[in-house]
Amino acid sequence: MTEAGDDAFIAAVKPLVDAMGGEMIPPDEAGPDDVVLTWEGAAAVAVRLPQLADSLDHILAALERRKGMPLAELDRKAKQEIVRGLEARGAFAVRHGVETVASALGVSRFTVYNYLNREKGA
């Protein structure tokens, strides 16, 4: 493949890698836990995936950018929606996930658990 083709492929996948909080590295530097992306039969780029805890921080930062304000400034309903979305993405399976989310939302762990339990009881 041409170098221009490599560049176009890398540019195409970069927003996805950035959204995941991953890092793009040359394929020859890939370790056993990295994902090598192949394009037209050749290794084009490797992706180093973030640790789960780093992913949660990255997701929270992206939500804050999307909302245009700190998550702690959102109203209760918006915070509940965020908790539901994060639960669907597995955020609370991460060690200290509840604490991390509670801190970002400016609420207590108890409040996050209430949001989670309210959803299950509904």
C-alpha positions as CSV (number, residue, x, y, z in Angstrom):
1,M,0.0,0.0,0.0
2,T,1.2,3.5,-0.6
3,E,2.2,5.7,2.2
4,A,-0.7,8.1,1.3
5,G,-3.0,5.2,1.7
6,D,-1.6,4.4,5.1
7,D,-2.0,8.1,6.1
8,A,-5.6,8.1,5.0
9,F,-6.4,4.9,6.9
10,I,-4.7,6.2,10.0
11,A,-6.6,9.5,9.7
12,A,-9.8,7.5,9.4
13,V,-9.3,5.4,12.5
14,K,-7.8,8.2,14.7
15,P,-11.1,9.6,15.9
16,L,-12.2,6.2,17.2
17,V,-8.8,5.6,18.9
18,D,-9.0,9.0,20.5
19,A,-12.6,8.4,21.7
20,M,-11.4,5.2,23.4
21,G,-8.5,6.9,25.0
22,G,-6.1,4.7,23.0
23,E,-2.7,5.5,21.6
24,M,-1.6,4.9,18.0
25,I,1.9,3.5,17.7
26,P,4.0,2.0,14.8
27,P,3.1,-1.6,14.2
28,D,6.7,-2.8,14.8
29,E,6.5,-1.3,18.4
30,A,3.3,-3.3,19.2
31,G,3.4,-5.4,22.4
32,P,1.4,-8.5,23.1
33,D,-1.6,-6.5,24.4
34,D,-1.7,-4.0,21.5
35,V,-4.0,-4.4,18.6
36,V,-2.4,-4.2,15.1
37,L,-4.7,-2.9,12.4
38,T,-4.1,-4.3,9.0
39,W,-5.1,-2.4,5.8
40,E,-4.9,-3.9,2.4
41,G,-2.8,-6.8,3.7
42,A,-0.2,-4.9,5.6
43,A,0.1,-3.7,9.2
44,A,-0.8,0.0,9.1
45,V,-0.8,1.0,12.7
46,A,-1.0,-0.5,16.2
47,V,-3.4,0.7,18.9
48,R,-2.4,0.6,22.6
49,L,-5.7,0.3,24.5
50,P,-6.0,2.2,27.8
51,Q,-6.4,0.6,31.1
52,L,-10.0,0.4,32.2
53,A,-9.6,3.0,34.9
54,D,-8.1,5.4,32.4
55,S,-10.9,4.7,30.0
56,L,-13.5,5.8,32.6
57,D,-11.6,9.0,33.1
58,H,-11.5,9.5,29.4
59,I,-15.3,8.8,29.0
60,L,-16.1,11.3,31.8
61,A,-13.9,14.0,30.2
62,A,-15.6,13.3,26.8
63,L,-19.1,13.6,28.5
64,E,-18.0,16.9,30.0
65,R,-16.9,18.2,26.6
66,R,-20.1,17.1,25.0
67,K,-22.3,18.7,27.7
68,G,-20.2,21.9,27.5
69,M,-19.9,22.2,31.3
70,P,-18.6,20.3,34.3
71,L,-20.7,17.3,35.0
72,A,-21.1,18.4,38.6
73,E,-23.1,21.4,37.3
74,L,-25.7,19.3,35.6
75,D,-29.2,18.9,37.1
76,R,-30.3,15.7,38.9
77,K,-32.1,14.3,35.8
78,A,-29.0,14.7,33.6
79,K,-26.8,13.1,36.2
80,Q,-29.1,10.1,36.4
81,E,-29.0,9.8,32.6
82,I,-25.2,9.8,32.7
83,V,-25.2,7.1,35.4
84,R,-27.5,5.0,33.3
85,G,-25.3,5.4,30.2
86,L,-22.2,4.7,32.2
87,E,-23.7,1.5,33.7
88,A,-24.6,0.3,30.2
89,R,-20.9,0.8,29.2
90,G,-19.7,-1.2,32.2
91,A,-18.2,1.8,34.1
92,F,-19.1,0.3,37.5
93,A,-17.3,-2.9,36.8
94,V,-14.0,-0.9,37.1
95,R,-12.4,-0.8,40.5
96,H,-13.4,2.5,42.2
97,G,-15.8,3.2,39.3
98,V,-18.6,4.4,41.6
99,E,-16.2,6.7,43.5
100,T,-14.8,8.1,40.2
101,V,-18.2,8.8,38.8
102,A,-19.5,10.3,42.1
103,S,-16.5,12.7,42.2
104,A,-17.1,13.7,38.6
105,L,-20.8,14.3,39.2
106,G,-20.2,16.1,42.4
107,V,-22.4,13.7,44.4
108,S,-21.8,11.0,47.0
109,R,-21.3,7.3,46.3
110,F,-24.6,6.8,48.0
111,T,-26.3,9.0,45.5
112,V,-24.7,7.1,42.6
113,Y,-25.9,3.8,44.2
114,N,-29.4,5.4,44.5
115,Y,-29.4,6.3,40.8
116,L,-28.4,2.7,40.0
117,N,-31.0,1.1,42.3
118,R,-33.7,3.5,41.1
119,E,-33.1,2.3,37.6
120,K,-33.3,-1.4,38.6
121,G,-36.5,-0.8,40.6
122,A,-38.2,1.0,37.8
